Amino acid sequence: MLQFLPPRTAGQAVTIDGYLVPRVEVSEDAATGRWIVTYDGRFGIVAEDLEELRRWLWLLAQVQAVGEGYSCHGKNSVYRPNPHQVEVMQIGAIQIKDIQEG
C-alpha cells in the first residue's frame, strides 16, 4: 500500500506498506495531475500518474536501501538501527462527541 503523509500537502513523506521511505518527498501538480518525486531534496523525477508512481517508487525504495548497505526496505530489513525499517501510521483529527452525564 502506498501512502502519502500528511495528506494533500506539498513535499509529503511517502510510505510503502506502512514503512517510511527516507529522503523521498512527493507532491502532486494539481494543474497537470503529474506527481513530482524529490529525492534527498536535490533530484526530481516526474511521474505521469499515480499508477506509474506506484510501479517504480517501490523499486526506488529497494535500490536506496540496498545501496546504503541494508538488505531491503521495509519489514524484512535486518540491520538496526535502520532508516529503511521505520514503521509509521497516519495521524489525523477525529471528532469526539461531548456527552455530559446527568
C-alpha positions as a printed NumPy array, in Angstrom:
array([[  0.   ,   0.   ,   0.   ],
       [  1.323,   3.415,  -0.976],
       [  0.512,   6.283,   1.392],
       [  1.472,   9.952,   1.498],
       [  1.894,  11.658,   4.889],
       [  0.41 ,  14.154,   5.671],
       [ -2.313,  14.042,   3.026],
       [ -2.509,  16.731,   0.341],
       [  0.431,  18.919,   1.268],
       [  3.481,  19.875,  -0.741],
       [  6.536,  17.777,  -0.011],
       [  4.702,  14.826,   1.5  ],
       [  6.642,  11.975,   3.046],
       [  5.772,   8.629,   1.494],
       [  5.318,   5.167,   2.957],
       [  5.198,   1.776,   1.295],
       [  3.302,  -0.912,   3.225],
       [  3.491,   1.311,   6.312],
       [  7.277,   1.882,   6.216],
       [  8.673,   5.35 ,   5.62 ],
       [ 10.825,   5.815,   2.529],
       [ 13.658,   8.042,   3.803],
       [ 14.763,  11.142,   1.88 ],
       [ 11.844,  10.918,  -0.575],
       [  9.123,  13.56 ,  -0.851],
       [  6.151,  13.522,  -3.203],
       [  3.803,  16.271,  -4.346],
       [  1.048,  16.436,  -6.928],
       [  0.837,  19.15 ,  -9.561],
       [ -2.885,  19.881,  -9.478],
       [ -2.836,  21.561, -12.892],
       [ -1.402,  18.575, -14.786],
       [ -2.109,  15.622, -12.473],
       [  1.566,  14.695, -12.543],
       [  3.442,  13.572,  -9.439],
       [  6.8  ,  15.121,  -8.598],
       [  9.171,  12.958,  -6.57 ],
       [ 12.117,  14.695,  -4.918],
       [ 14.982,  12.562,  -3.69 ],
       [ 17.294,  13.925,  -0.997],
       [ 15.992,  17.442,  -1.64 ],
       [ 18.126,  17.606,  -4.794],
       [ 16.881,  15.313,  -7.555],
       [ 13.436,  15.41 ,  -9.121],
       [ 11.535,  12.791, -11.091],
       [  8.107,  13.291, -12.668],
       [  5.503,  10.506, -12.875],
       [  2.644,  10.983, -15.335],
       [  0.045,   9.482, -12.99 ],
       [ -0.393,   7.7  ,  -9.673],
       [ -0.209,   4.226, -11.239],
       [  3.18 ,   4.98 , -12.782],
       [  4.372,   6.318,  -9.435],
       [  3.243,   3.139,  -7.656],
       [  5.081,   0.953, -10.174],
       [  8.531,   2.426,  -9.68 ],
       [  8.519,   4.02 ,  -6.212],
       [  8.817,   0.565,  -4.614],
       [ 11.911,  -0.081,  -6.73 ],
       [ 13.401,   3.292,  -5.724],
       [ 12.953,   2.382,  -2.029],
       [ 14.64 ,  -1.009,  -2.515],
       [ 17.542,   0.389,  -4.543],
       [ 18.116,   3.118,  -1.983],
       [ 18.161,   0.623,   0.926],
       [ 20.486,  -1.85 ,  -0.781],
       [ 22.761,   0.95 ,  -1.982],
       [ 23.161,   2.063,   1.627],
       [ 24.157,  -1.439,   2.738],
       [ 20.834,  -2.69 ,   4.135],
       [ 19.2  ,  -5.92 ,   2.998],
       [ 15.987,  -4.265,   1.736],
       [ 13.356,  -1.651,   2.532],
       [ 10.569,  -2.433,   4.993],
       [  9.611,  -5.253,   7.295],
       [ 12.26 ,  -7.771,   6.23 ],
       [ 15.251,  -5.448,   6.509],
       [ 17.655,  -6.945,   9.063],
       [ 20.095,  -4.34 ,  10.404],
       [ 19.382,  -1.963,  13.295],
       [ 19.207,   0.952,  13.619],
       [ 17.746,   1.059,  10.164],
       [ 16.219,   4.1  ,   8.429],
       [ 14.508,   1.738,   5.97 ],
       [ 12.536,  -0.044,   8.688],
       [ 10.711,   2.909,  10.248],
       [  7.077,   1.913,  10.592],
       [  4.597,   4.801,  10.616],
       [  0.886,   5.356,  10.725],
       [ -1.233,   8.257,   9.577],
       [ -2.176,  10.768,  12.234],
       [ -5.287,  12.835,  11.741],
       [ -8.076,  14.634,  13.504],
       [-11.076,  12.792,  14.902],
       [-14.382,  14.116,  16.143],
       [-15.256,  13.465,  19.766],
       [-18.808,  13.948,  20.963],
       [-19.009,  15.758,  24.263],
       [-21.501,  13.781,  26.341],
       [-22.354,  15.149,  29.739],
       [-23.538,  12.861,  32.468],
       [-26.681,  13.974,  34.134]])
